[in-house]
């Protein structure tokens, strides 16, 4: 790993400098993670007096549990939809802002602030808009003959959380797409224009391929976001319901562990989620290292 | 812009205006709701234009709260959120600066190991290890305290990486010159490295302040005493009233107040915000 050519000779000082970060990491990150792994292999008796080591029983039971498999499916639908919706909308907006000359600062300001809105607040905003008794969206949908009720209809509930989660993520994707678009050399699009390529052709054959590093980066970040940072949105809108229709994995860990008090199963779920994060982070970093080389 | 196409320009603006409307509308609706009285929501549809109760609703929420929902006055919760967001941001920046300094400017055994331990925190978001983390905090007796609310969130791999990246770009000559002039490592850090990192620190502060402000799950778990409620988690308690419809006008006043501080930070420090966001994530 890289350091400076010349370094300070102190022996003790670097450890002291690292101590606070490492202490917090070990106590609040590594130790709990180890505990989660440990208790995922154990069963606790109902009174909490003794625990027995049961190998992979928690995992076996978990993957045989239809509500867990349902949750895996819901998470996949949710994550893919949020990623596609949030990324396509923000790409469209970013391309538009990139075309505008004078007012682009104004548009950017108006589009980026949802980044600062807490997920749970986003959930409440959309829950209010889609409230079956007083919300404006169900009122308009009734005009179209749709009887919106996400308290009863599972697919309505899923749509609601997808829209709310995408809304929050648009600002983030937008900023990265704008940054990506600005690094596409103007000379290439000008050359293509001279050769007679129209704006749409230029976008799909030149700009979009050159944007692929940004797109790939955002793909990973968005999947990560949809899977792990949307707890507040789910909690404020549907609480995983109705009938498990929006019970995504990260919400289920919380619900099973804190509300259901099923420690073994919740620990096994935590470990599965950790493996997913590790995989996503590994993909992200491998790709970034490759990009640095050229 | 390569060529002039009036229709496409028109379409561009149309897309952007529709985009802005989609982004702004939910918040506009919340604002409108927060300016009405209680009776205005019984008609079956939310009002679309502001009402007369703006000052009264906000004053009520700020000074009294809703005691039936177990929510303290909002100014207490806003104060808590502010304190917590600042502690988290300052704490993360401080310990990350120190550890990045150690990793870049010193050679010592287990340096790589330390780097990896910090790196691993990226892969362990609070959400996936809540129960054991909660247990650690409970065993240390940190429930219902600012320490318990902030300390477990303070480790930061991204901030450490950002400072490491930045320190690596600082020319070696600077440090050599400082050493020739007799500056020790702490003096070099304080008088040269810190002033050079000022913009990075500011940009990171904006991002981390928002990160701290929007925390929800963690405060929800570690606080049972309403004196330590943060505004983001307090709102959920307001909205989740057991008996039927919540008092929309008051809930939305609280929502507006909870949203305002971080959103203002983004709007007024947009340059730093964009820099912080784009650079920390790379």
Interface residues (C-beta under 8 A of the other chain):
Chain A: X1 X2 X3 X4 X5 X6 X7 X8 X10 X11 X13 X14 X15 X17 X18 X20 X21 X22 X24 X25 X26 X27 X28 X29 X30 X31 X32 X33 X35 X36 X39 X89 X92 X93 X96 X97 X99 X100 X101 X107 X108 X109 X110 X111 X112 X113 X114 X115 X116 X117 X118 X119 X120 X121 X124 X125 X126 X127 X128 X129 X133 X134 X135 X136 X139 X167 X170 X171 X172 X175 X176 X179 X186 X189 X190 X193 X199 X202 X217 X221 X228 X229 X231 X232 X235 X236 X250 X253 X254 X257 X258 X263 X266 X267 X270 X273 X274 X277 X278 X281 X288
Chain B: X1 X2 X3 X5 X8 X9 X12 X13 X15 X16 X19 X20 X22 X23 X24 X26 X27 X29 X30 X33 X41 X44 X45 X46 X48 X94 X95 X96 X98 X99 X101 X102 X103 X104 X105 X106 X107 X108 X111 X112 X114 X115 X117 X118 X120 X121 X122 X123 X124 X125 X127 X128 X129 X130 X131 X132 X133 X135 X136 X137 X151 X152 X154 X155 X156 X160 X168 X172 X175 X176 X179 X184 X185 X186 X188 X210 X213 X214 X215 X216 X217 X221 X232 X233 X235 X236 X239 X245 X248 X251 X252 X255 X258 X259 X262 X263 X265 X266 X267 X270 X273 X274 X277 X278 X281 X282
